[in-house]
Structure formats: C-alpha cells, structure tokens
C-alpha cells in the first residue's frame, strides 16, 4: 500500500488515493467491530481455548510422565531381566558343572565296577580252571593207577604158577600160625 | 533168616531124611562152584523161556549127573524157583548148618587153586587156633581171589588173598 500511496502521490492523482484509503466512518466502524469482536473472543473464546490448550498440555505432560514411568519400568524390567538372565546363566553353568562332575564320577564308578567285575570274573575263571585241572589230574591219576593195577593184577594172575599158589597158601598158613 | 538159609534148611531136611547130609553138602558145593565159574551156564539156568527139565539137562555133563537124588532134587528146586543164583549161598548155609549140628563152626576158605589135603589140615588147625573153636572147612576154588587164601568164619574174614592186596594197591593209588 505504501508503494501504491507513493505512486499515487508521485502521480498527484487524488482519486487513486481515495480508492486506496478507507473512509473514516468505515475505519471507525471497523475499529469498533474489531474491538467488540476482540472483547467477545477474549471473554468467550480465549478462555476456552486456553482451557483446551491447558488440558491438552496437561494431557501431553501426563502422557509424557506415563511414558517416562513406563520407560523407567521397562528399564527396571530390563535390568531385572538381565540380572535374572545372568543368574540363570550362572545357574545353568553351575548345573552343567555339577552334571559334568556327576557324570565324571559316575563314569569313574562304572569303570571301577567294570574293572572289579572283570577282575573277579578272571579270578573265578582261573580258580575254576585250576580246580578243573586238579580234578582232571586226580581223575587221570586214578584212571592211570586203576589201569596200572588192573594190568598188574592180570600179569600177576597169569604169572602165578602152581608152585607160587602153593607158596602163597603156605605163607598164609604160616602167618596165621605165627599170629596165634 | 535169609532166603538162602531158608532153602538150605529145606535141603538139609531132605538130605537128613535120606541120610545123605555130607554127600549132599559136598555135591551141592561142587555144583555151586561149577555154576559160579560158568556165567553162560548160570544165564541158561536162569532162562525162564526154557522148561526146567531142559535147563537141568544142561548140568548132566558134571557132578549133577551122578549126584545123590537129594542133591538133584535140591538143584531142581532152586532152578524151578528161579533161585539158582543163590546156589553158592545155599551150599554155604547148608555147610554152616551141618557144621553147627556137629558143634562146629564153618570156615569157608576161598582159594585160586585146590588145596592139598595136608594144606587143608594145616589151614584148619591154624584157623581153629585163631578163633578158638573146632571148625569144618569148606574149600571153594574161586579164581577171583587170584592167589593166597580168603577165609570167612561167621562174620570174621581173614583175607590173605592177592586180590585184597591188589585192591589195597588200587585204593592207595586212587587216593
């Protein structure tokens, strides 16, 4: 508008100037209406707008506080979870160690038992074999002895002539008489 | 009383009735030896498939053929009663009963070969001194004694046989 006024002044044209500037009455009524509108708005609209804005701000602040509280809770939960995880890892490690120790102990026990059992079986088998060997030796000795005696008996039976028979009878009678 | 003793009592009654106790005793002893030394004869005499008469004919070749009728009757009784296996025990029991009747004990003497009369007399004297009672000898030739003498008087056995020595040797080697 300043440019237009300046252009109008520079051209000296009063009509243009009148076209651009409002008339006084219009200016007064405009000012009055604006004032009335401003007063009405300050009285009726601005308080509501302020209230709405205040509520909105409070709501946002509340949500922010809620979000902060949730964040803190999440942080706390995370901390607790990490702590639990650490504990769980420690517990798992301890259980694993215990299981390894128990397994090793059990393995040693099984190996020791197996070795002991194997030793016992070997000892028993050795004893059985020794007993069987002794039994067979005894049996063989008996059989050889019986065979030898049978053979000796047959030889004696065959070799005994009449004179020897008579001699044996005479010897029997002599010994019987000597013992009386 | 054992079965053999019961049969011996029956045979003795018959023999005494016939007044032939000594003969029956001697003949029965000889038949017992013949049966005991011949397993085939013993088996045939015990064969129930054969009639008794046919079984008795198997004995005709030995003492039985010329034996006293009382001896033959005794053997026939044992064969008929399927007791011929007891003939040796019956002969011994008969000899024991005959000896007891004469107040003597029986000495059953088993030898591998027959004794001479002198040996039998010496043996009887030695045994009588040993047991302190008068004895009658029943000599049985038994090859199982191998050699020497095995004498039994009642429950007493005086064993000087080679068979006993072999048995002792077998026992010693076996243990």
HADDOCK unambig.tbl for C-alpha pairs under 7 A between the chains (distance, minus, plus):
assign (segid A and resid 142 and name CA) (segid B and resid 173 and name CA) 6.57 0.50 0.50
assign (segid A and resid 142 and name CA) (segid B and resid 174 and name CA) 4.60 0.50 0.50
assign (segid A and resid 145 and name CA) (segid B and resid 170 and name CA) 6.68 0.50 0.50
assign (segid A and resid 145 and name CA) (segid B and resid 173 and name CA) 5.50 0.50 0.50
assign (segid A and resid 145 and name CA) (segid B and resid 174 and name CA) 6.41 0.50 0.50
assign (segid A and resid 146 and name CA) (segid B and resid 170 and name CA) 5.83 0.50 0.50
assign (segid A and resid 149 and name CA) (segid B and resid 166 and name CA) 6.64 0.50 0.50
assign (segid A and resid 149 and name CA) (segid B and resid 170 and name CA) 6.01 0.50 0.50
assign (segid A and resid 153 and name CA) (segid B and resid 166 and name CA) 6.50 0.50 0.50
assign (segid A and resid 157 and name CA) (segid B and resid 146 and name CA) 5.64 0.50 0.50
assign (segid A and resid 165 and name CA) (segid B and resid 113 and name CA) 6.97 0.50 0.50
assign (segid A and resid 165 and name CA) (segid B and resid 147 and name CA) 5.82 0.50 0.50
assign (segid A and resid 165 and name CA) (segid B and resid 148 and name CA) 6.49 0.50 0.50
assign (segid A and resid 168 and name CA) (segid B and resid 147 and name CA) 6.69 0.50 0.50
assign (segid A and resid 168 and name CA) (segid B and resid 148 and name CA) 4.79 0.50 0.50
assign (segid A and resid 169 and name CA) (segid B and resid 148 and name CA) 4.96 0.50 0.50
assign (segid A and resid 169 and name CA) (segid B and resid 149 and name CA) 6.09 0.50 0.50
assign (segid A and resid 172 and name CA) (segid B and resid 148 and name CA) 6.71 0.50 0.50
assign (segid A and resid 172 and name CA) (segid B and resid 149 and name CA) 6.75 0.50 0.50
assign (segid A and resid 172 and name CA) (segid B and resid 160 and name CA) 6.22 0.50 0.50
assign (segid A and resid 173 and name CA) (segid B and resid 123 and name CA) 5.67 0.50 0.50
assign (segid A and resid 173 and name CA) (segid B and resid 126 and name CA) 6.53 0.50 0.50
assign (segid A and resid 176 and name CA) (segid B and resid 126 and name CA) 6.13 0.50 0.50
assign (segid A and resid 177 and name CA) (segid B and resid 126 and name CA) 5.30 0.50 0.50
assign (segid A and resid 180 and name CA) (segid B and resid 129 and name CA) 6.35 0.50 0.50
assign (segid A and resid 180 and name CA) (segid B and resid 130 and name CA) 5.62 0.50 0.50
